Amino acid sequence: MSMSPAQRRYTRRILLLSLLYAALLMPVVYLLSRHLVAGPLAFILGVLPALPVVGFFVAIGAYLVDEQDEYLRMLVTRQSLIATGIAMTAATVWGFLEGFELVPHALGYAWPIVWFAGLGAGGCVNKLLERRAA
Amino acid sequence: MNNAVRTLRSERGWSQQHLGDLLGVSRQSVNAIETGRYDPSLPLAFRIAELFGLAIEDVFVSPSKEP
């Protein structure tokens, strides 16, 4: 299936952000896990790997603005809403269980990971709905 | 929403891809509109009707008039 120009730009942005994430994460983990950096610089370094992840969300927003094909835009909107529903539900349930000390603490960056997994689930829902109606 | 897009396209011997190219949308979108699982926006519905040289109500069936 051929990609729309907006899909091609989105894919390129995600690829670049993934490379940036990998490039930033490794040195930051090395420096901070060995306590080689402290103070404000440690905070700045600690935030660096988060920036490409924030970029993933920006890339999805940019895609929705960029996409001229309204049906494709609707598919990605539905996919993102499913992902948001899954991530927010998981965070809420886990938060209550954690509050009652029934499950271990989950780091905050677990929820974007759940959200990205939710995008996969949303993609499957789109495929199923398309197949059922075809 | 029921519509005559598939019939009108077939009469002209166009593929879904060709119609999509003429409208500036994907083949996937044309398929979704033809099978009634996606209702196009008003601007796209007008573009479709104008491409076939018809009025919008000759291409798309008003839901209130569906059997």
N, CA and C atoms of all chains as a GROMACS GRO file, in nm:
protein
  603
    1MET      N    1   0.084  -0.119   0.000
    1MET     CA    2   0.000   0.000   0.000
    1MET      C    3   0.088   0.125   0.000
    2SER      N    4   0.061   0.217  -0.094
    2SER     CA    5   0.145   0.336  -0.102
    2SER      C    6   0.109   0.434   0.010
    3MET      N    7   0.211   0.508   0.054
    3MET     CA    8   0.190   0.601   0.164
    3MET      C    9   0.157   0.739   0.109
    4SER      N   10   0.077   0.812   0.185
    4SER     CA   11   0.048   0.951   0.147
    4SER      C   12   0.173   1.034   0.178
    5PRO      N   13   0.187   1.152   0.116
    5PRO     CA   14   0.305   1.236   0.146
    5PRO      C   15   0.317   1.265   0.296
    6ALA      N   16   0.204   1.287   0.363
    6ALA     CA   17   0.208   1.314   0.508
    6ALA      C   18   0.257   1.192   0.585
    7GLN      N   19   0.217   1.072   0.541
    7GLN     CA   20   0.264   0.948   0.607
    7GLN      C   21   0.414   0.931   0.589
    8ARG      N   22   0.463   0.968   0.469
    8ARG     CA   23   0.608   0.958   0.444
    8ARG      C   24   0.684   1.054   0.535
    9ARG      N   25   0.632   1.176   0.550
    9ARG     CA   26   0.699   1.274   0.638
    9ARG      C   27   0.694   1.226   0.783
   10TYR      N   28   0.580   1.169   0.823
   10TYR     CA   29   0.565   1.119   0.961
   10TYR      C   30   0.666   1.007   0.987
   11THR      N   31   0.678   0.914   0.893
   11THR     CA   32   0.770   0.802   0.908
   11THR      C   33   0.914   0.852   0.920
   12ARG      N   34   0.948   0.951   0.838
   12ARG     CA   35   1.084   1.008   0.842
   12ARG      C   36   1.110   1.073   0.978
   13ARG      N   37   1.010   1.147   1.029
   13ARG     CA   38   1.027   1.214   1.160
   13ARG      C   39   1.045   1.110   1.271
   14ILE      N   40   0.963   1.002   1.266
   14ILE     CA   41   0.970   0.900   1.372
   14ILE      C   42   1.106   0.830   1.368
   15LEU      N   43   1.154   0.804   1.248
   15LEU     CA   44   1.284   0.739   1.232
   15LEU      C   45   1.396   0.826   1.291
   16LEU      N   46   1.393   0.955   1.258
   16LEU     CA   47   1.494   1.047   1.310
   16LEU      C   48   1.486   1.058   1.462
   17LEU      N   49   1.364   1.066   1.515
   17LEU     CA   50   1.346   1.077   1.660
   17LEU      C   51   1.393   0.949   1.731
   18SER      N   52   1.369   0.834   1.669
   18SER     CA   53   1.413   0.707   1.728
   18SER      C   54   1.566   0.702   1.736
   19LEU      N   55   1.631   0.748   1.628
   19LEU     CA   56   1.778   0.752   1.627
   19LEU      C   57   1.830   0.848   1.734
   20LEU      N   58   1.764   0.962   1.745
   20LEU     CA   59   1.804   1.062   1.845
   20LEU      C   60   1.786   1.006   1.986
   21TYR      N   61   1.674   0.935   2.006
   21TYR     CA   62   1.646   0.874   2.138
   21TYR      C   63   1.757   0.777   2.177
   22ALA      N   64   1.791   0.689   2.082
   22ALA     CA   65   1.896   0.590   2.109
   22ALA      C   66   2.031   0.659   2.134
   23ALA      N   67   2.059   0.763   2.056
   23ALA     CA   68   2.186   0.834   2.070
   23ALA      C   69   2.196   0.906   2.205
   24LEU      N   70   2.083   0.956   2.254
   24LEU     CA   71   2.085   1.031   2.381
   24LEU      C   72   2.080   0.938   2.502
   25LEU      N   73   2.000   0.832   2.490
   25LEU     CA   74   1.974   0.747   2.608
   25LEU      C   75   2.102   0.681   2.661
   26MET      N   76   2.179   0.626   2.571
   26MET     CA   77   2.297   0.548   2.616
   26MET      C   78   2.398   0.632   2.695
   27PRO      N   79   2.443   0.748   2.642
   27PRO     CA   80   2.538   0.828   2.722
   27PRO      C   81   2.477   0.882   2.852
   28VAL      N   82   2.347   0.916   2.848
   28VAL     CA   83   2.284   0.972   2.970
   28VAL      C   84   2.275   0.864   3.078
   29VAL      N   85   2.235   0.743   3.040
   29VAL     CA   86   2.228   0.633   3.137
   29VAL      C   87   2.367   0.607   3.194
   30TYR      N   88   2.466   0.608   3.105
   30TYR     CA   89   2.605   0.584   3.150
   30TYR      C   90   2.647   0.687   3.254
   31LEU      N   91   2.623   0.815   3.224
   31LEU     CA   92   2.669   0.923   3.313
   31LEU      C   93   2.591   0.928   3.444
   32LEU      N   94   2.458   0.913   3.435
   32LEU     CA   95   2.375   0.930   3.556
   32LEU      C   96   2.374   0.805   3.644
   33SER      N   97   2.380   0.687   3.584
   33SER     CA   98   2.378   0.566   3.667
   33SER      C   99   2.508   0.551   3.746
   34ARG      N  100   2.617   0.614   3.697
   34ARG     CA  101   2.745   0.609   3.770
   34ARG      C  102   2.768   0.735   3.853
   35HIS      N  103   2.666   0.821   3.857
   35HIS     CA  104   2.672   0.947   3.934
   35HIS      C  105   2.794   1.030   3.895
   36LEU      N  106   2.822   1.034   3.766
   36LEU     CA  107   2.936   1.112   3.717
   36LEU      C  108   2.900   1.260   3.703
   37VAL      N  109   2.770   1.289   3.706
   37VAL     CA  110   2.723   1.427   3.692
   37VAL      C  111   2.625   1.455   3.805
   38ALA      N  112   2.626   1.576   3.859
   38ALA     CA  113   2.532   1.612   3.966
   38ALA      C  114   2.481   1.754   3.945
   39GLY      N  115   2.385   1.794   4.025
   39GLY     CA  116   2.333   1.931   4.020
   39GLY      C  117   2.246   1.957   3.899
   40PRO      N  118   2.236   2.085   3.860
   40PRO     CA  119   2.147   2.122   3.749
   40PRO      C  120   2.181   2.049   3.620
   41LEU      N  121   2.309   2.022   3.597
   41LEU     CA  122   2.348   1.952   3.473
   41LEU      C  123   2.287   1.812   3.468
   42ALA      N  124   2.277   1.748   3.586
   42ALA     CA  125   2.217   1.614   3.592
   42ALA      C  126   2.069   1.621   3.550
   43PHE      N  127   2.000   1.728   3.593
   43PHE     CA  128   1.859   1.744   3.555
   43PHE      C  129   1.846   1.765   3.404
   44ILE      N  130   1.937   1.849   3.353
   44ILE     CA  131   1.931   1.876   3.207
   44ILE      C  132   1.957   1.746   3.130
   45LEU      N  133   2.058   1.673   3.173
   45LEU     CA  134   2.089   1.545   3.105
   45LEU      C  135   1.974   1.446   3.121
   46GLY      N  136   1.912   1.445   3.239
   46GLY     CA  137   1.802   1.352   3.266
   46GLY      C  138   1.680   1.377   3.178
   47VAL      N  139   1.663   1.503   3.141
   47VAL     CA  140   1.546   1.538   3.057
   47VAL      C  141   1.572   1.504   2.909
   48LEU      N  142   1.699   1.502   2.870
   48LEU     CA  143   1.731   1.485   2.727
   48LEU      C  144   1.664   1.364   2.660
   49PRO      N  145   1.668   1.242   2.722
   49PRO     CA  146   1.604   1.129   2.652
   49PRO      C  147   1.452   1.143   2.643
   50ALA      N  148   1.394   1.227   2.731
   50ALA     CA  149   1.248   1.245   2.726
   50ALA      C  150   1.207   1.328   2.604
   51LEU      N  151   1.298   1.414   2.558
   51LEU     CA  152   1.261   1.507   2.450
   51LEU      C  153   1.222   1.436   2.319
   52PRO      N  154   1.298   1.334   2.274
   52PRO     CA  155   1.252   1.265   2.152
   52PRO      C  156   1.118   1.194   2.171
   53VAL      N  157   1.091   1.147   2.294
   53VAL     CA  158   0.961   1.082   2.321
   53VAL      C  159   0.850   1.186   2.309
   54VAL      N  160   0.874   1.305   2.365
   54VAL     CA  161   0.777   1.415   2.348
   54VAL      C  162   0.762   1.443   2.198
   55GLY      N  163   0.874   1.435   2.127
   55GLY     CA  164   0.873   1.456   1.982
   55GLY      C  165   0.781   1.358   1.910
   56PHE      N  166   0.770   1.234   1.961
   56PHE     CA  167   0.679   1.136   1.899
   56PHE      C  168   0.535   1.188   1.904
   57PHE      N  169   0.499   1.246   2.019
   57PHE     CA  170   0.361   1.299   2.031
   57PHE      C  171   0.342   1.418   1.938
   58VAL      N  172   0.445   1.502   1.931
   58VAL     CA  173   0.438   1.618   1.841
   58VAL      C  174   0.425   1.570   1.696
   59ALA      N  175   0.500   1.462   1.663
   59ALA     CA  176   0.498   1.409   1.526
   59ALA      C  177   0.358   1.360   1.490
   60ILE      N  178   0.289   1.299   1.586
   60ILE     CA  179   0.153   1.252   1.558
   60ILE      C  180   0.059   1.370   1.537
   61GLY      N  181   0.076   1.474   1.622
   61GLY     CA  182  -0.004   1.596   1.605
   61GLY      C  183   0.024   1.661   1.470
   62ALA      N  184   0.153   1.667   1.434
   62ALA     CA  185   0.192   1.729   1.306
   62ALA      C  186   0.133   1.649   1.190
   63TYR      N  187   0.131   1.515   1.206
   63TYR     CA  188   0.074   1.431   1.100
   63TYR      C  189  -0.075   1.463   1.080
   64LEU      N  190  -0.147   1.476   1.193
   64LEU     CA  191  -0.291   1.502   1.184
   64LEU      C  192  -0.319   1.637   1.117
   65VAL      N  193  -0.229   1.733   1.139
   65VAL     CA  194  -0.245   1.864   1.074
   65VAL      C  195  -0.208   1.854   0.926
   66ASP      N  196  -0.104   1.774   0.899
   66ASP     CA  197  -0.043   1.764   0.767
   66ASP      C  198  -0.126   1.680   0.669
   67GLU      N  199  -0.194   1.578   0.720
   67GLU     CA  200  -0.263   1.480   0.634
   67GLU      C  201  -0.382   1.544   0.563
   68GLN      N  202  -0.378   1.539   0.430
   68GLN     CA  203  -0.485   1.600   0.349
   68GLN      C  204  -0.598   1.501   0.322
   69ASP      N  205  -0.571   1.373   0.342
   69ASP     CA  206  -0.672   1.269   0.318
   69ASP      C  207  -0.754   1.252   0.445
   70GLU      N  208  -0.879   1.296   0.442
   70GLU     CA  209  -0.959   1.300   0.566
   70GLU      C  210  -0.988   1.161   0.622
   71TYR      N  211  -0.997   1.060   0.536
   71TYR     CA  212  -1.024   0.925   0.587
   71TYR      C  213  -0.903   0.870   0.662
   72LEU      N  214  -0.783   0.891   0.605
   72LEU     CA  215  -0.661   0.847   0.673
   72LEU      C  216  -0.644   0.921   0.806
   73ARG      N  217  -0.681   1.049   0.805
   73ARG     CA  218  -0.673   1.130   0.928
   73ARG      C  219  -0.768   1.074   1.034
   74MET      N  220  -0.887   1.033   0.990
   74MET     CA  221  -0.984   0.976   1.083
   74MET      C  222  -0.931   0.845   1.144
   75LEU      N  223  -0.863   0.764   1.059
   75LEU     CA  224  -0.809   0.636   1.109
   75LEU      C  225  -0.706   0.660   1.220
   76VAL      N  226  -0.616   0.758   1.198
   76VAL     CA  227  -0.511   0.786   1.298
   76VAL      C  228  -0.572   0.851   1.423
   77THR      N  229  -0.676   0.931   1.403
   77THR     CA  230  -0.745   0.990   1.519
   77THR      C  231  -0.806   0.880   1.604
   78ARG      N  232  -0.873   0.785   1.539
   78ARG     CA  233  -0.935   0.674   1.613
   78ARG      C  234  -0.828   0.592   1.685
   79GLN      N  235  -0.718   0.565   1.613
   79GLN     CA  236  -0.606   0.488   1.670
   79GLN      C  237  -0.552   0.558   1.795
   80SER      N  238  -0.535   0.691   1.787
   80SER     CA  239  -0.481   0.767   1.900
   80SER      C  240  -0.580   0.769   2.017
   81LEU      N  241  -0.709   0.777   1.987
   81LEU     CA  242  -0.809   0.776   2.095
   81LEU      C  243  -0.811   0.642   2.167
   82ILE      N  244  -0.796   0.534   2.091
   82ILE     CA  245  -0.791   0.400   2.152
   82ILE      C  246  -0.667   0.391   2.241
   83ALA      N  247  -0.553   0.439   2.188
   83ALA     CA  248  -0.429   0.437   2.266
   83ALA      C  249  -0.444   0.518   2.395
   84THR      N  250  -0.506   0.634   2.383
   84THR     CA  251  -0.525   0.720   2.501
   84THR      C  252  -0.616   0.651   2.603
   85GLY      N  253  -0.722   0.590   2.554
   85GLY     CA  254  -0.814   0.518   2.645
   85GLY      C  255  -0.744   0.406   2.719
   86ILE      N  256  -0.663   0.330   2.646
   86ILE     CA  257  -0.591   0.217   2.708
   86ILE      C  258  -0.491   0.270   2.811
   87ALA      N  259  -0.411   0.371   2.773
   87ALA     CA  260  -0.306   0.422   2.862
   87ALA      C  261  -0.365   0.487   2.987
   88MET      N  262  -0.470   0.566   2.969
   88MET     CA  263  -0.531   0.633   3.084
   88MET      C  264  -0.599   0.533   3.177
   89THR      N  265  -0.662   0.432   3.119
   89THR     CA  266  -0.726   0.328   3.201
   89THR      C  267  -0.620   0.252   3.280
   90ALA      N  268  -0.511   0.214   3.211
   90ALA     CA  269  -0.404   0.139   3.278
   90ALA      C  270  -0.342   0.223   3.390
   91ALA      N  271  -0.317   0.353   3.361
   91ALA     CA  272  -0.256   0.442   3.462
   91ALA      C  273  -0.349   0.459   3.582
   92THR      N  274  -0.477   0.474   3.556
   92THR     CA  275  -0.574   0.494   3.666
   92THR      C  276  -0.582   0.370   3.753
   93VAL      N  277  -0.598   0.253   3.689
   93VAL     CA  278  -0.612   0.128   3.765
   93VAL      C  279  -0.484   0.102   3.845
   94TRP      N  280  -0.369   0.118   3.775
   94TRP     CA  281  -0.241   0.093   3.843
   94TRP      C  282  -0.222   0.191   3.959
   95GLY      N  283  -0.259   0.316   3.935
   95GLY     CA  284  -0.244   0.419   4.038
   95GLY      C  285  -0.320   0.385   4.166
   96PHE      N  286  -0.444   0.338   4.149
   96PHE     CA  287  -0.523   0.299   4.268
   96PHE      C  288  -0.460   0.178   4.337
   97LEU      N  289  -0.423   0.078   4.257
   97LEU     CA  290  -0.363  -0.042   4.316
   97LEU      C  291  -0.233  -0.008   4.388
   98GLU      N  292  -0.156   0.083   4.327
   98GLU     CA  293  -0.030   0.125   4.389
   98GLU      C  294  -0.057   0.202   4.519
   99GLY      N  295  -0.160   0.287   4.515
   99GLY     CA  296  -0.197   0.362   4.634
   99GLY      C  297  -0.236   0.272   4.749
  100PHE      N  298  -0.298   0.160   4.718
  100PHE     CA  299  -0.336   0.062   4.822
  100PHE      C  300  -0.224  -0.038   4.851
  101GLU      N  301  -0.108  -0.011   4.794
  101GLU     CA  302   0.013  -0.093   4.812
  101GLU      C  303  -0.009  -0.240   4.773
  102LEU      N  304  -0.083  -0.256   4.664
  102LEU     CA  305  -0.109  -0.392   4.615
  102LEU      C  306  -0.017  -0.428   4.498
  103VAL      N  307   0.040  -0.327   4.434
  103VAL     CA  308   0.134  -0.351   4.323
  103VAL      C  309   0.256  -0.262   4.345
  104PRO      N  310   0.371  -0.298   4.285
  104PRO     CA  311   0.490  -0.214   4.302
  104PRO      C  312   0.476  -0.079   4.230
  105HIS      N  313   0.564   0.014   4.262
  105HIS     CA  314   0.562   0.145   4.199
  105HIS      C  315   0.599   0.134   4.051
  106ALA      N  316   0.523   0.202   3.969
  106ALA     CA  317   0.555   0.206   3.826
  106ALA      C  318   0.610   0.344   3.793
  107LEU      N  319   0.723   0.347   3.722
  107LEU     CA  320   0.781   0.475   3.683
  107LEU      C  321   0.690   0.545   3.582
  108GLY      N  322   0.688   0.677   3.591
  108GLY     CA  323   0.597   0.755   3.506
  108GLY      C  324   0.613   0.729   3.357
  109TYR      N  325   0.736   0.702   3.315
  109TYR     CA  326   0.754   0.683   3.170
  109TYR      C  327   0.702   0.548   3.121
  110ALA      N  328   0.645   0.470   3.212
  110ALA     CA  329   0.579   0.345   3.168
  110ALA      C  330   0.454   0.378   3.086
  111TRP      N  331   0.387   0.492   3.119
  111TRP     CA  332   0.257   0.518   3.055
  111TRP      C  333   0.269   0.558   2.909
  112PRO      N  334   0.370   0.636   2.870
  112PRO     CA  335   0.388   0.656   2.725
  112PRO      C  336   0.413   0.524   2.652
  113ILE      N  337   0.484   0.433   2.719
  113ILE     CA  338   0.510   0.302   2.654
  113ILE      C  339   0.377   0.229   2.633
  114VAL      N  340   0.291   0.235   2.737
  114VAL     CA  341   0.157   0.173   2.724
  114VAL      C  342   0.080   0.242   2.612
  115TRP      N  343   0.095   0.374   2.604
  115TRP     CA  344   0.024   0.450   2.499
  115TRP      C  345   0.070   0.405   2.360
  116PHE      N  346   0.202   0.387   2.343
  116PHE     CA  347   0.252   0.342   2.212
  116PHE      C  348   0.204   0.200   2.181
  117ALA      N  349   0.197   0.116   2.286
  117ALA     CA  350   0.140  -0.018   2.264
  117ALA      C  351  -0.008  -0.005   2.226
  118GLY      N  352  -0.076   0.092   2.287
  118GLY     CA  353  -0.216   0.119   2.255
  118GLY      C  354  -0.234   0.162   2.110
  119LEU      N  355  -0.134   0.231   2.055
  119LEU     CA  356  -0.139   0.267   1.912
  119LEU      C  357  -0.144   0.141   1.827
  120GLY      N  358  -0.066   0.041   1.871
  120GLY     CA  359  -0.067  -0.088   1.801
  120GLY      C  360  -0.205  -0.151   1.808
  121ALA      N  361  -0.265  -0.147   1.928
  121ALA     CA  362  -0.400  -0.204   1.945
  121ALA      C  363  -0.500  -0.127   1.858
  122GLY      N  364  -0.485   0.006   1.854
  122GLY     CA  365  -0.573   0.089   1.770
  122GLY      C  366  -0.558   0.055   1.623
  123GLY      N  367  -0.436   0.028   1.581
  123GLY     CA  368  -0.411  -0.012   1.443
  123GLY      C  369  -0.482  -0.144   1.410
  124CYS      N  370  -0.480  -0.237   1.509
  124CYS     CA  371  -0.549  -0.366   1.490
  124CYS      C  372  -0.700  -0.345   1.479
  125VAL      N  373  -0.754  -0.255   1.563
  125VAL     CA  374  -0.899  -0.227   1.557
  125VAL      C  375  -0.934  -0.170   1.420
  126ASN      N  376  -0.853  -0.076   1.371
  126ASN     CA  377  -0.876  -0.020   1.237
  126ASN      C  378  -0.877  -0.129   1.131
  127LYS      N  379  -0.778  -0.219   1.138
  127LYS     CA  380  -0.768  -0.328   1.039
  127LYS      C  381  -0.891  -0.419   1.046
  128LEU      N  382  -0.931  -0.453   1.169
  128LEU     CA  383  -1.047  -0.542   1.187
  128LEU      C  384  -1.175  -0.478   1.131
  129LEU      N  385  -1.194  -0.349   1.161
  129LEU     CA  386  -1.314  -0.280   1.112
  129LEU      C  387  -1.314  -0.270   0.960
  130GLU      N  388  -1.195  -0.248   0.904
  130GLU     CA  389  -1.184  -0.239   0.758
  130GLU      C  390  -1.216  -0.374   0.693
  131ARG      N  391  -1.161  -0.480   0.755
  131ARG     CA  392  -1.178  -0.616   0.699
  131ARG      C  393  -1.326  -0.657   0.708
  132ARG      N  394  -1.388  -0.623   0.822
  132ARG     CA  395  -1.527  -0.664   0.844
  132ARG      C  396  -1.620  -0.597   0.742
  133ALA      N  397  -1.589  -0.472   0.710
  133ALA     CA  398  -1.677  -0.397   0.621
  133ALA      C  399  -1.649  -0.424   0.474
  134ALA      N  400  -1.532  -0.479   0.442
  134ALA     CA  401  -1.492  -0.498   0.301
  134ALA      C  402  -1.579  -0.603   0.232
  135MET      N  403  -2.362   0.594   0.480
  135MET     CA  404  -2.453   0.661   0.386
  135MET      C  405  -2.442   0.591   0.250
  136ASN      N  406  -2.558   0.551   0.198
  136ASN     CA  407  -2.558   0.487   0.066
  136ASN      C  408  -2.519   0.588  -0.042
  137ASN      N  409  -2.450   0.537  -0.144
  137ASN     CA  410  -2.410   0.628  -0.251
  137ASN      C  411  -2.388   0.548  -0.380
  138ALA      N  412  -2.377   0.623  -0.489
  138ALA     CA  413  -2.363   0.560  -0.621
  138ALA      C  414  -2.220   0.571  -0.673
  139VAL      N  415  -2.125   0.595  -0.585
  139VAL     CA  416  -1.988   0.620  -0.630
  139VAL      C  417  -1.932   0.500  -0.708
  140ARG      N  418  -1.954   0.379  -0.654
  140ARG     CA  419  -1.898   0.260  -0.721
  140ARG      C  420  -1.956   0.246  -0.862
  141THR      N  421  -2.089   0.262  -0.872
  141THR     CA  422  -2.154   0.248  -1.003
  141THR      C  423  -2.102   0.354  -1.100
  142LEU      N  424  -2.095   0.478  -1.053
  142LEU     CA  425  -2.050   0.588  -1.140
  142LEU      C  426  -1.906   0.567  -1.184
  143ARG      N  427  -1.825   0.518  -1.092
  143ARG     CA  428  -1.683   0.493  -1.125
  143ARG      C  429  -1.672   0.380  -1.227
  144SER      N  430  -1.748   0.272  -1.202
  144SER     CA  431  -1.741   0.156  -1.293
  144SER      C  432  -1.788   0.193  -1.433
  145GLU      N  433  -1.893   0.275  -1.440
  145GLU     CA  434  -1.944   0.318  -1.571
  145GLU      C  435  -1.836   0.387  -1.654
  146ARG      N  436  -1.746   0.454  -1.585
  146ARG     CA  437  -1.639   0.528  -1.654
  146ARG      C  438  -1.514   0.442  -1.673
  147GLY      N  439  -1.518   0.321  -1.620
  147GLY     CA  440  -1.404   0.230  -1.634
  147GLY      C  441  -1.284   0.272  -1.552
  148TRP      N  442  -1.310   0.346  -1.444
  148TRP     CA  443  -1.200   0.393  -1.360
  148TRP      C  444  -1.172   0.295  -1.247
  149SER      N  445  -1.047   0.284  -1.210
  149SER     CA  446  -1.012   0.206  -1.091
  149SER      C  447  -1.030   0.295  -0.967
  150GLN      N  448  -1.032   0.233  -0.851
  150GLN     CA  449  -1.041   0.312  -0.727
  150GLN      C  450  -0.920   0.404  -0.715
  151GLN      N  451  -0.804   0.352  -0.756
  151GLN     CA  452  -0.681   0.432  -0.748
  151GLN      C  453  -0.693   0.556  -0.837
  152HIS      N  454  -0.747   0.535  -0.959
  152HIS     CA  455  -0.759   0.648  -1.052
  152HIS      C  456  -0.854   0.753  -0.996
  153LEU      N  457  -0.968   0.708  -0.942
  153LEU     CA  458  -1.063   0.803  -0.882
  153LEU      C  459  -0.997   0.876  -0.765
  154GLY      N  460  -0.924   0.800  -0.684
  154GLY     CA  461  -0.853   0.860  -0.571
  154GLY      C  462  -0.756   0.968  -0.619
  155ASP      N  463  -0.683   0.938  -0.727
  155ASP     CA  464  -0.587   1.036  -0.781
  155ASP      C  465  -0.659   1.163  -0.828
  156LEU      N  466  -0.775   1.142  -0.893
  156LEU     CA  467  -0.849   1.260  -0.942
  156LEU      C  468  -0.902   1.345  -0.827
  157LEU      N  469  -0.935   1.278  -0.716
  157LEU     CA  470  -0.991   1.351  -0.601
  157LEU      C  471  -0.882   1.399  -0.503
  158GLY      N  472  -0.761   1.345  -0.520
  158GLY     CA  473  -0.654   1.379  -0.427
  158GLY      C  474  -0.666   1.307  -0.294
  159VAL      N  475  -0.723   1.185  -0.297
  159VAL     CA  476  -0.732   1.103  -0.176
  159VAL      C  477  -0.677   0.963  -0.207
  160SER      N  478  -0.663   0.880  -0.104
  160SER     CA  479  -0.607   0.747  -0.124
  160SER      C  480  -0.712   0.650  -0.180
  161ARG      N  481  -0.664   0.538  -0.236
  161ARG     CA  482  -0.753   0.432  -0.282
  161ARG      C  483  -0.835   0.378  -0.165
  162GLN      N  484  -0.769   0.372  -0.049
  162GLN     CA  485  -0.833   0.327   0.074
  162GLN      C  486  -0.957   0.413   0.107
  163SER      N  487  -0.943   0.543   0.086
  163SER     CA  488  -1.054   0.636   0.114
  163SER      C  489  -1.170   0.610   0.018
  164VAL      N  490  -1.136   0.592  -0.111
  164VAL     CA  491  -1.240   0.567  -0.211
  164VAL      C  492  -1.315   0.441  -0.174
  165ASN      N  493  -1.241   0.337  -0.135
  165ASN     CA  494  -1.302   0.210  -0.097
  165ASN      C  495  -1.394   0.228   0.024
  166ALA      N  496  -1.348   0.304   0.122
  166ALA     CA  497  -1.428   0.326   0.243
  166ALA      C  498  -1.557   0.401   0.211
  167ILE      N  499  -1.549   0.497   0.119
  167ILE     CA  500  -1.669   0.573   0.081
  167ILE      C  501  -1.765   0.484   0.001
  168GLU      N  502  -1.709   0.408  -0.094
  168GLU     CA  503  -1.795   0.322  -0.177
  168GLU      C  504  -1.870   0.218  -0.094
  169THR      N  505  -1.803   0.164   0.006
  169THR     CA  506  -1.866   0.058   0.086
  169THR      C  507  -1.952   0.117   0.199
  170GLY      N  508  -1.958   0.249   0.206
  170GLY     CA  509  -2.046   0.315   0.302
  170GLY      C  510  -1.996   0.314   0.446
  171ARG      N  511  -1.868   0.276   0.466
  171ARG     CA  512  -1.820   0.277   0.604
  171ARG      C  513  -1.753   0.409   0.641
  172TYR      N  514  -1.747   0.501   0.547
  172TYR     CA  515  -1.700   0.635   0.579
  172TYR      C  516  -1.783   0.737   0.500
  173ASP      N  517  -1.842   0.831   0.572
  173ASP     CA  518  -1.916   0.939   0.508
  173ASP      C  519  -1.821   1.056   0.484
  174PRO      N  520  -1.802   1.096   0.359
  174PRO     CA  521  -1.706   1.205   0.333
  174PRO      C  522  -1.758   1.338   0.388
  175SER      N  523  -1.664   1.428   0.410
  175SER     CA  524  -1.703   1.564   0.451
  175SER      C  525  -1.781   1.628   0.336
  176LEU      N  526  -1.847   1.737   0.366
  176LEU     CA  527  -1.925   1.806   0.262
  176LEU      C  528  -1.836   1.853   0.146
  177PRO      N  529  -1.718   1.914   0.175
  177PRO     CA  530  -1.632   1.956   0.061
  177PRO      C  531  -1.591   1.838  -0.028
  178LEU      N  532  -1.558   1.723   0.033
  178LEU     CA  533  -1.518   1.607  -0.047
  178LEU      C  534  -1.638   1.551  -0.124
  179ALA      N  535  -1.754   1.549  -0.060
  179ALA     CA  536  -1.875   1.500  -0.128
  179ALA      C  537  -1.905   1.588  -0.249
  180PHE      N  538  -1.888   1.719  -0.234
  180PHE     CA  539  -1.909   1.810  -0.349
  180PHE      C  540  -1.807   1.783  -0.459
  181ARG      N  541  -1.680   1.759  -0.419
  181ARG     CA  542  -1.577   1.732  -0.520
  181ARG      C  543  -1.611   1.606  -0.599
  182ILE      N  544  -1.663   1.504  -0.527
  182ILE     CA  545  -1.699   1.378  -0.593
  182ILE      C  546  -1.813   1.402  -0.692
  183ALA      N  547  -1.916   1.472  -0.645
  183ALA     CA  548  -2.032   1.498  -0.732
  183ALA      C  549  -1.990   1.580  -0.854
  184GLU      N  550  -1.909   1.682  -0.834
  184GLU     CA  551  -1.865   1.769  -0.944
  184GLU      C  552  -1.780   1.692  -1.045
  185LEU      N  553  -1.701   1.598  -0.994
  185LEU     CA  554  -1.617   1.517  -1.082
  185LEU      C  555  -1.703   1.433  -1.177
  186PHE      N  556  -1.815   1.384  -1.125
  186PHE     CA  557  -1.905   1.304  -1.209
  186PHE      C  558  -2.005   1.394  -1.284
  187GLY      N  559  -1.998   1.523  -1.262
  187GLY     CA  560  -2.089   1.617  -1.330
  187GLY      C  561  -2.232   1.602  -1.284
  188LEU      N  562  -2.250   1.569  -1.158
  188LEU     CA  563  -2.384   1.548  -1.103
  188LEU      C  564  -2.407   1.635  -0.981
  189ALA      N  565  -2.533   1.643  -0.940
  189ALA     CA  566  -2.566   1.712  -0.814
  189ALA      C  567  -2.534   1.617  -0.699
  190ILE      N  568  -2.507   1.672  -0.585
  190ILE     CA  569  -2.465   1.590  -0.471
  190ILE      C  570  -2.571   1.485  -0.435
  191GLU      N  571  -2.699   1.522  -0.450
  191GLU     CA  572  -2.806   1.427  -0.412
  191GLU      C  573  -2.824   1.316  -0.516
  192ASP      N  574  -2.760   1.331  -0.633
  192ASP     CA  575  -2.762   1.223  -0.732
  192ASP      C  576  -2.653   1.119  -0.703
  193VAL      N  577  -2.558   1.157  -0.618
  193VAL     CA  578  -2.448   1.066  -0.584
  193VAL      C  579  -2.470   1.005  -0.445
  194PHE      N  580  -2.513   1.087  -0.353
  194PHE     CA  581  -2.530   1.041  -0.213
  194PHE      C  582  -2.677   1.040  -0.177
  195VAL      N  583  -2.718   0.930  -0.113
  195VAL     CA  584  -2.859   0.916  -0.073
  195VAL      C  585  -2.875   0.974   0.067
  196SER      N  586  -2.967   1.067   0.080
  196SER     CA  587  -2.993   1.125   0.212
  196SER      C  588  -3.038   1.015   0.309
  197PRO      N  589  -2.980   1.010   0.428
  197PRO     CA  590  -3.019   0.904   0.523
  197PRO      C  591  -3.169   0.905   0.552
  198SER      N  592  -3.232   1.024   0.543
  198SER     CA  593  -3.377   1.031   0.571
  198SER      C  594  -3.459   0.970   0.458
  199LYS      N  595  -3.395   0.950   0.342
  199LYS     CA  596  -3.468   0.892   0.228
  199LYS      C  597  -3.429   0.747   0.203
  200GLU      N  598  -3.343   0.694   0.290
  200GLU     CA  599  -3.305   0.553   0.274
  200GLU      C  600  -3.420   0.464   0.318
  201PRO      N  601  -3.438   0.351   0.248
  201PRO     CA  602  -3.550   0.263   0.285
  201PRO      C  603  -3.532   0.202   0.423
   0.00000   0.00000   0.00000
